[in-house]
Amino acid sequence: MIKWAIAGILYVTVVILGFEAYDKWFAEDKNTAAQTEEHGKQVMKMDEEAHNETGESGDSGGHAHKVSSETNHDGSEINAFVQNDQRNIKIYLKDKAGKPVDELEINHEKEFHLIIVDEQLQKYYHVHPERTGKGEFTIENNLPEGFYKAFVDIKPKNFAYKVEPVSFIVGNPSSSTHGHELIPDTTFSKKVDGETVTLKVSTFKAGEPVTLSFDLDRTNLTPYLGAMGHVVILDEYGKEFLHVHPSNEKEPVFETTFEKPGIYKIWAEFKQNGTVRAFPFVIEIKDK
């Protein structure tokens, strides 16, 4: 009888201890599961925030939050923004993180060259905005109504940079001003303000080194922005930009390469008798 009583007590003790161990294990497992679920929510939240910061899930912000060491497809690490009103045109330079870019090298006596053309590539302006803030440059807006493209020609000290067109609108122009068609010149002599300049092109083939030489009255020719002239070239779509300087300090001779066939607009700038004039030419570059 005593043996049965002892056995019964032992059985009850084992059952109680078993239930206590089960309750403790279940509680720990439940707490672990809760912690795992909470951790998962935090990871998802962090991932969503990171996703939004890189601009991959929204249509606002773009790549503005990416670090400055990352480049876009063309290798440029700087974005240029143009803002204009009736009085001024402002240009903002920012890196890929949205921070102002302010350190620029002096290039031909200026740290900022701004080329503006209208959409039809008929109007041409080469101006030099003044610094008005960190990464901010301003120039007076004297443009007539129209659709324009700005080319910010700078040399940043610590960033890779490629000139790209920045479109902007002045006033309320008619949509009929959209579109253009460049027709290659049949003669390469141009007269502006009584001054005549003749262009000679060494080759009209794409992918080959080309020399652009200009015949003009050199008796009244003086340096302009540290050179005996400047040549700006755009393709017919206003996308590909070239700013070429003379190959030497004494002659208006320029060397470059047209990578692709197509029609190009050339503006040759010379300072004569103290006045800077731009002489326009349209040429067609053909395939090899």
C-alpha positions in Angstrom: 0.0 0.0 0.0 2.8 2.3 0.9 4.5 1.5 -2.3 1.5 2.4 -4.3 1.1 5.6 -2.4 4.8 6.5 -3.1 4.3 5.6 -6.8 1.2 7.8 -7.0 3.0 10.8 -5.4 5.9 10.4 -7.9 3.6 10.2 -10.8 1.8 13.4 -9.8 5.1 15.1 -9.3 6.3 14.1 -12.7 3.1 15.3 -14.4 3.3 18.7 -12.6 6.9 19.2 -13.5 6.1 18.3 -17.1 3.3 20.9 -17.3 5.5 23.6 -15.8 8.3 22.8 -18.3 5.8 22.9 -21.2 4.4 26.2 -20.1 7.9 27.7 -19.8 8.9 26.4 -23.3 5.7 27.6 -24.9 6.0 31.1 -23.4 9.6 31.3 -24.6 8.7 30.1 -28.0 5.8 32.6 -28.2 8.1 35.4 -27.1 10.7 34.4 -29.7 8.0 34.3 -32.4 6.8 37.7 -31.4 10.3 39.1 -31.5 10.9 37.5 -34.9 7.7 39.1 -36.3 8.6 42.5 -34.9 12.1 42.2 -36.3 10.6 41.3 -39.7 8.4 44.4 -39.6 11.4 46.6 -38.7 13.4 45.1 -41.6 10.6 45.7 -44.0 10.2 49.2 -42.8 14.0 49.9 -43.1 14.0 48.3 -46.6 11.0 50.4 -47.7 12.7 53.6 -46.4 15.9 52.8 -48.2 13.9 51.9 -51.3 12.2 55.3 -51.1 15.5 57.2 -50.5 17.0 55.8 -53.7 14.0 57.0 -55.6 13.2 53.6 -57.1 9.6 53.4 -56.0 8.3 56.9 -56.7 8.1 59.4 -59.4 9.4 62.3 -57.2 12.9 62.6 -56.1 14.5 60.5 -58.8 18.1 59.8 -57.9 18.4 62.9 -55.7 19.2 60.9 -52.6 21.9 58.7 -54.1 25.4 59.3 -52.9 27.6 61.6 -55.0 30.0 58.8 -56.0 27.3 57.2 -58.1 27.1 58.5 -61.7 24.3 58.3 -64.2 24.6 56.6 -67.6 26.7 59.4 -69.1 29.2 59.6 -66.3 28.1 63.0 -65.1 28.0 63.5 -61.3 26.3 67.0 -61.4 22.8 68.1 -62.3 22.1 71.6 -63.6 18.7 73.2 -63.0 17.4 76.3 -64.8 14.8 78.6 -63.2 13.7 81.8 -64.9 11.2 84.6 -64.4 10.6 87.9 -66.1 13.8 89.4 -64.6 16.4 86.7 -64.1 17.6 83.3 -65.1 19.0 81.3 -62.3 21.1 78.1 -62.6 21.6 75.7 -59.7 24.4 73.1 -59.6 23.8 70.1 -57.4 25.5 66.8 -56.9 23.6 63.5 -56.8 22.8 63.9 -53.1 21.2 67.3 -53.8 24.0 69.3 -52.3 25.2 72.5 -54.0 28.3 72.2 -56.1 30.4 75.4 -55.7 34.0 74.7 -56.6 34.6 75.4 -60.3 37.9 75.9 -62.2 38.5 79.0 -64.2 38.2 78.1 -67.9 39.1 80.8 -70.4 38.9 83.6 -67.9 35.5 82.6 -66.6 34.3 79.9 -64.2 30.8 79.7 -65.8 30.0 79.8 -69.5 26.3 79.5 -70.4 25.3 78.8 -74.0 21.6 79.4 -74.7 19.9 78.5 -78.0 16.3 78.6 -79.1 14.7 75.3 -80.1 15.0 76.1 -83.8 18.8 76.8 -83.4 18.4 80.3 -84.8 19.1 82.4 -81.7 22.4 82.0 -80.0 23.7 83.5 -76.7 27.0 83.0 -75.0 26.8 84.6 -71.5 28.5 84.4 -68.1 26.2 84.3 -65.1 27.4 85.7 -61.8 27.6 83.8 -58.5 24.7 84.7 -56.2 24.8 81.9 -53.7 26.4 78.5 -53.0 26.0 76.6 -56.3 23.7 79.3 -57.6 24.4 81.6 -60.6 22.2 84.4 -62.0 22.0 86.5 -65.1 19.5 89.0 -66.3 16.7 87.6 -68.5 16.6 89.5 -71.8 15.3 86.6 -73.9 12.2 87.0 -76.0 9.3 84.5 -75.5 10.2 81.0 -76.7 11.4 77.5 -76.1 15.1 77.3 -75.2 17.9 75.0 -74.3 20.7 75.9 -71.9 24.2 74.3 -72.0 26.1 74.8 -68.7 29.7 74.7 -69.7 31.8 74.4 -66.5 34.7 72.5 -65.1 34.0 71.3 -61.5 37.0 70.6 -59.4 35.9 67.4 -57.7 33.2 65.9 -59.9 33.0 64.3 -63.3 30.8 66.4 -65.6 29.2 66.2 -69.1 27.3 69.1 -70.7 23.7 68.2 -71.3 20.9 70.3 -72.7 18.5 71.8 -70.1 15.2 72.9 -71.6 13.2 75.9 -70.3 10.5 78.2 -71.5 10.4 82.0 -71.5 6.9 83.6 -71.4 4.0 82.0 -73.1 5.2 81.1 -76.6 3.0 79.5 -79.2 3.4 75.8 -79.7 3.9 76.5 -83.4 7.5 77.6 -82.6 8.3 73.9 -81.9 10.3 72.0 -84.4 13.0 72.9 -86.7 14.9 71.7 -89.8 18.5 72.6 -90.5 19.5 72.9 -94.1 23.2 72.5 -94.9 24.9 75.6 -96.3 25.9 75.6 -99.9 28.5 78.3 -99.3 30.6 78.8 -96.3 31.0 82.6 -96.2 29.0 84.6 -93.7 28.6 88.3 -93.2 27.7 89.8 -89.8 27.7 93.6 -89.2 29.8 94.1 -92.3 32.4 91.6 -91.3 32.9 88.5 -93.5 34.2 85.1 -92.3 34.7 82.0 -94.5 34.8 78.5 -93.1 37.1 75.8 -94.4 36.5 72.1 -93.4 39.2 69.6 -93.9 36.8 66.6 -94.0 33.1 65.9 -93.9 33.4 62.3 -92.7 32.3 61.1 -89.3 34.9 59.7 -86.9 37.9 61.4 -88.5 39.8 64.3 -87.0 38.6 67.5 -88.7 40.2 71.0 -88.9 38.0 74.0 -89.0 39.9 77.1 -90.2 38.4 80.5 -90.7 39.5 83.2 -93.1 38.8 86.7 -91.8 40.3 90.2 -91.5 42.9 89.6 -88.8 44.0 93.2 -88.6 41.2 94.0 -86.1 41.1 90.5 -84.5 41.8 90.5 -80.8 41.7 87.7 -78.1 38.3 86.9 -76.7 38.2 85.1 -73.3 41.8 84.2 -73.6 41.7 82.8 -77.2 41.6 83.9 -80.8 38.0 82.7 -81.1 35.6 80.1 -79.8 33.5 77.5 -81.7 30.3 76.0 -80.4 28.8 73.1 -82.2 25.4 71.4 -81.8 23.8 68.6 -83.7 20.5 69.2 -85.4 18.5 67.9 -82.4 20.3 70.2 -79.9 21.6 67.3 -77.9 25.3 66.8 -78.7 27.4 69.8 -77.5 31.0 70.7 -78.4 32.9 73.8 -77.3 36.2 74.0 -79.2 39.1 76.3 -78.7 41.9 77.2 -81.1 44.7 74.7 -81.6 47.2 77.6 -81.0 47.2 81.1 -79.6 47.7 83.1 -82.8 45.4 81.6 -85.4 41.6 80.9 -85.7 42.1 77.2 -86.4 40.1 74.6 -84.5 40.4 70.8 -84.3 37.7 68.4 -83.3 35.9 65.2 -84.3 32.3 64.5 -85.4 31.6 61.1 -83.9 28.3 60.5 -85.8 27.0 61.5 -89.2 24.3 64.2 -89.4 23.7 67.9 -89.7 25.5 70.2 -87.3 25.2 73.9 -86.5 28.4 75.8 -85.9 28.8 79.2 -84.3 32.2 80.7 -84.6 32.8 83.6 -82.3 35.4 86.3 -82.9 36.2 89.7 -81.3 36.8 92.3 -84.0 37.2 96.0 -83.2 36.1 95.3 -79.6 32.8 93.7 -80.7 32.1 89.9 -80.3 30.2 88.4 -83.2 28.9 84.9 -83.8 29.0 83.6 -87.4 26.6 80.7 -88.0 27.3 77.8 -90.3 25.4 74.6 -91.1 27.3 71.5 -92.3 26.5 67.9 -93.1 28.8 65.2 -91.8 28.5 61.9 -93.7 29.4 58.3 -92.8 32.8 56.9 -93.7 
